[in-house]
Amino acid sequence: MACGFTILIAVPVVVLLHGNAVTLQDFEASGVLGLAAEHHRVLAFDRPGFGYSSRPRSTIWTPAAQAKVIASALIQLGI
């Protein structure tokens, strides 16, 4: 199912990446997520293979490949 949407928020965006040594719970427990959300829109992404993100075996997940996935998501979100 595809859903169309428009985001009209003029606040700065903070992007948090979790996976490997850092989890979303670490961002929450440390207070980073809450502090950033006080004045910013915060997007917390699971890197491929971590959290709720899948990790297709057909891709070699180099840092560049992971960056491409995150960049594509940001573009789709209009950021």
N, CA and C atoms as a LAMMPS dump frame, in Angstrom:
ITEM: TIMESTEP
0
ITEM: NUMBER OF ATOMS
237
ITEM: BOX BOUNDS ff ff ff
-5.0000000000000000e+02 5.0000000000000000e+02
-5.0000000000000000e+02 5.0000000000000000e+02
-5.0000000000000000e+02 5.0000000000000000e+02
ITEM: ATOMS id mol type element x y z
1 1 1 N 0.841 -1.175 0
2 1 2 C 0 0 0
3 1 3 C 0.882 1.232 0
4 2 1 N 0.588 2.189 -0.827
5 2 2 C 1.326 3.448 -0.875
6 2 3 C 0.474 4.551 -0.276
7 3 1 N 1.101 5.438 0.449
8 3 2 C 0.406 6.581 1.046
9 3 3 C 1.12 7.855 0.641
10 4 1 N 0.378 8.805 0.177
11 4 2 C 0.971 10.1 -0.126
12 4 3 C 0.836 11.015 1.073
13 5 1 N 1.8 11.912 1.232
14 5 2 C 1.734 12.854 2.339
15 5 3 C 2.584 14.068 2.034
16 6 1 N 2.313 15.146 2.738
17 6 2 C 3.094 16.365 2.648
18 6 3 C 3.466 16.788 4.057
19 7 1 N 4.712 17.206 4.228
20 7 2 C 5.168 17.67 5.529
21 7 3 C 5.445 19.167 5.419
22 8 1 N 4.806 19.956 6.265
23 8 2 C 4.998 21.406 6.261
24 8 3 C 5.445 21.844 7.65
25 9 1 N 6.667 21.559 7.968
26 9 2 C 7.233 21.924 9.262
27 9 3 C 8.535 22.655 8.998
28 10 1 N 8.644 23.876 9.517
29 10 2 C 9.813 24.7 9.228
30 10 3 C 10.804 24.724 10.38
31 11 1 N 10.994 23.599 11.029
32 11 2 C 11.999 23.54 12.097
33 11 3 C 13.168 22.703 11.611
34 12 1 N 14.354 22.936 12.167
35 12 2 C 15.499 22.129 11.763
36 12 3 C 15.274 20.647 12.09
37 13 1 N 15.88 19.807 11.299
38 13 2 C 15.766 18.36 11.473
39 13 3 C 17.079 17.814 12.021
40 14 1 N 16.967 16.927 12.998
41 14 2 C 18.113 16.185 13.514
42 14 3 C 17.901 14.735 13.125
43 15 1 N 18.909 14.132 12.52
44 15 2 C 18.832 12.729 12.128
45 15 3 C 19.75 11.922 13.033
46 16 1 N 19.172 10.932 13.698
47 16 2 C 19.937 10.025 14.545
48 16 3 C 19.98 8.659 13.87
49 17 1 N 21.154 8.058 13.832
50 17 2 C 21.31 6.729 13.256
51 17 3 C 21.653 5.76 14.367
52 18 1 N 20.892 4.684 14.468
53 18 2 C 21.233 3.702 15.477
54 18 3 C 21.424 2.35 14.837
55 19 1 N 22.172 1.553 15.527
56 19 2 C 22.565 0.232 15.065
57 19 3 C 23.983 0.002 15.522
58 20 1 N 24.416 -1.226 15.505
59 20 2 C 25.756 -1.611 15.958
60 20 3 C 25.891 -1.351 17.457
61 21 1 N 26.572 -0.3 17.883
62 21 2 C 26.815 -0.088 19.319
63 21 3 C 25.767 0.788 19.986
64 22 1 N 24.904 1.449 19.22
65 22 2 C 23.919 2.376 19.788
66 22 3 C 22.517 1.93 19.371
67 23 1 N 21.593 1.918 20.313
68 23 2 C 20.204 1.571 20.023
69 23 3 C 19.316 2.781 20.265
70 24 1 N 18.088 2.703 19.811
71 24 2 C 17.133 3.775 20.075
72 24 3 C 16.963 3.973 21.576
73 25 1 N 16.973 2.879 22.321
74 25 2 C 16.833 2.967 23.772
75 25 3 C 17.988 3.75 24.399
76 26 1 N 19.184 3.662 23.821
77 26 2 C 20.315 4.457 24.312
78 26 3 C 20.052 5.948 24.123
79 27 1 N 19.494 6.32 22.96
80 27 2 C 19.162 7.72 22.709
81 27 3 C 18.099 8.202 23.684
82 28 1 N 17.138 7.332 24.002
83 28 2 C 16.082 7.702 24.952
84 28 3 C 16.631 7.812 26.368
85 29 1 N 17.377 6.792 26.808
86 29 2 C 17.882 6.752 28.186
87 29 3 C 18.872 7.886 28.473
88 30 1 N 19.656 8.258 27.476
89 30 2 C 20.654 9.306 27.674
90 30 3 C 20.033 10.702 27.675
91 31 1 N 18.804 10.794 27.193
92 31 2 C 18.138 12.089 27.104
93 31 3 C 18.367 12.802 25.789
94 32 1 N 19.217 12.256 24.922
95 32 2 C 19.531 12.909 23.649
96 32 3 C 18.272 13.086 22.805
97 33 1 N 17.448 12.058 22.729
98 33 2 C 16.249 12.117 21.907
99 33 3 C 15.295 13.211 22.405
100 34 1 N 15.045 13.231 23.697
101 34 2 C 14.144 14.235 24.268
102 34 3 C 14.666 15.65 24.139
103 35 1 N 15.958 15.835 24.393
104 35 2 C 16.542 17.181 24.283
105 35 3 C 16.496 17.686 22.849
106 36 1 N 16.839 16.822 21.911
107 36 2 C 16.822 17.23 20.504
108 36 3 C 15.4 17.563 20.06
109 37 1 N 14.416 16.819 20.567
110 37 2 C 13.023 17.016 20.159
111 37 3 C 12.404 18.289 20.722
112 38 1 N 13.058 18.913 21.707
113 38 2 C 12.509 20.148 22.263
114 38 3 C 12.456 21.277 21.233
115 39 1 N 13.438 21.302 20.323
116 39 2 C 13.507 22.403 19.348
117 39 3 C 13.716 21.935 17.915
118 40 1 N 13.67 20.628 17.702
119 40 2 C 13.914 20.084 16.37
120 40 3 C 12.94 18.947 16.084
121 41 1 N 12.759 18.692 14.812
122 41 2 C 12.071 17.463 14.414
123 41 3 C 13.157 16.397 14.381
124 42 1 N 12.94 15.282 15.03
125 42 2 C 13.967 14.245 15.151
126 42 3 C 13.528 12.999 14.393
127 43 1 N 14.41 12.525 13.533
128 43 2 C 14.207 11.263 12.835
129 43 3 C 15.278 10.301 13.316
130 44 1 N 14.868 9.176 13.858
131 44 2 C 15.815 8.165 14.338
132 44 3 C 15.676 6.943 13.446
133 45 1 N 16.697 6.687 12.664
134 45 2 C 16.684 5.573 11.718
135 45 3 C 17.406 4.362 12.292
136 46 1 N 16.844 3.187 12.013
137 46 2 C 17.57 1.938 12.241
138 46 3 C 18.43 1.709 11.008
139 47 1 N 19.727 1.523 11.212
140 47 2 C 20.575 1.173 10.072
141 47 3 C 20.166 -0.211 9.559
142 48 1 N 20.436 -0.507 8.278
143 48 2 C 20.063 -1.816 7.727
144 48 3 C 20.56 -2.963 8.608
145 49 1 N 19.629 -3.843 8.966
146 49 2 C 19.974 -5.003 9.777
147 49 3 C 19.852 -4.787 11.27
148 50 1 N 19.468 -3.602 11.692
149 50 2 C 19.34 -3.294 13.114
150 50 3 C 17.915 -2.838 13.41
151 51 1 N 17.481 -3.039 14.652
152 51 2 C 16.145 -2.612 15.051
153 51 3 C 15.083 -3.225 14.157
154 52 1 N 14.258 -2.365 13.585
155 52 2 C 13.16 -2.834 12.742
156 52 3 C 13.498 -2.817 11.25
157 53 1 N 14.74 -2.518 10.895
158 53 2 C 15.136 -2.481 9.484
159 53 3 C 15.595 -3.85 9.019
160 54 1 N 15.205 -4.163 7.798
161 54 2 C 15.666 -5.425 7.217
162 54 3 C 17.091 -5.25 6.683
163 55 1 N 17.721 -6.356 6.366
164 55 2 C 19.071 -6.326 5.819
165 55 3 C 19.161 -7.382 4.717
166 56 1 N 18.711 -7.013 3.529
167 56 2 C 18.755 -7.979 2.43
168 56 3 C 20.167 -8.509 2.196
169 57 1 N 20.274 -9.798 2.062
170 57 2 C 21.585 -10.443 1.863
171 57 3 C 22.168 -10.167 0.48
172 58 1 N 21.349 -9.647 -0.437
173 58 2 C 21.816 -9.394 -1.801
174 58 3 C 22.69 -8.151 -1.907
175 59 1 N 22.802 -7.384 -0.822
176 59 2 C 23.584 -6.148 -0.823
177 59 3 C 24.76 -6.276 0.132
178 60 1 N 25.913 -5.795 -0.282
179 60 2 C 27.068 -5.689 0.614
180 60 3 C 26.911 -4.343 1.322
181 61 1 N 26.715 -4.376 2.637
182 61 2 C 26.344 -3.178 3.382
183 61 3 C 27.552 -2.369 3.835
184 62 1 N 28.197 -1.745 2.875
185 62 2 C 29.299 -0.83 3.161
186 62 3 C 28.726 0.457 3.762
187 63 1 N 29.567 1.288 4.361
188 63 2 C 29.065 2.584 4.826
189 63 3 C 28.395 3.383 3.706
190 64 1 N 28.941 3.312 2.5
191 64 2 C 28.347 4.043 1.371
192 64 3 C 26.968 3.497 1.02
193 65 1 N 26.794 2.188 1.071
194 65 2 C 25.492 1.583 0.772
195 65 3 C 24.466 1.974 1.831
196 66 1 N 24.877 2.007 3.087
197 66 2 C 23.966 2.413 4.154
198 66 3 C 23.603 3.893 4.016
199 67 1 N 24.581 4.719 3.672
200 67 2 C 24.316 6.151 3.483
201 67 3 C 23.331 6.372 2.341
202 68 1 N 23.437 5.569 1.296
203 68 2 C 22.525 5.689 0.16
204 68 3 C 21.085 5.399 0.589
205 69 1 N 20.887 4.391 1.445
206 69 2 C 19.545 4.057 1.935
207 69 3 C 18.978 5.217 2.755
208 70 1 N 19.807 5.765 3.666
209 70 2 C 19.344 6.864 4.508
210 70 3 C 19.063 8.108 3.662
211 71 1 N 19.932 8.41 2.713
212 71 2 C 19.727 9.573 1.841
213 71 3 C 18.43 9.417 1.037
214 72 1 N 18.17 8.229 0.542
215 72 2 C 16.942 7.982 -0.212
216 72 3 C 15.713 8.188 0.674
217 73 1 N 15.775 7.714 1.911
218 73 2 C 14.645 7.91 2.841
219 73 3 C 14.416 9.397 3.109
220 74 1 N 15.507 10.151 3.302
221 74 2 C 15.366 11.591 3.557
222 74 3 C 14.752 12.312 2.37
223 75 1 N 15.154 11.916 1.179
224 75 2 C 14.581 12.518 -0.032
225 75 3 C 13.091 12.201 -0.116
226 76 1 N 12.724 10.939 0.154
227 76 2 C 11.312 10.551 0.108
228 76 3 C 10.48 11.303 1.144
229 77 1 N 11.1 11.655 2.254
230 77 2 C 10.413 12.416 3.291
231 77 3 C 10.411 13.922 3.033
232 78 1 N 11.097 14.337 1.96
233 78 2 C 11.142 15.749 1.608
234 78 3 C 12.093 16.571 2.447
235 79 1 N 13.131 15.914 2.936
236 79 2 C 14.104 16.597 3.788
237 79 3 C 15.399 16.815 3.022
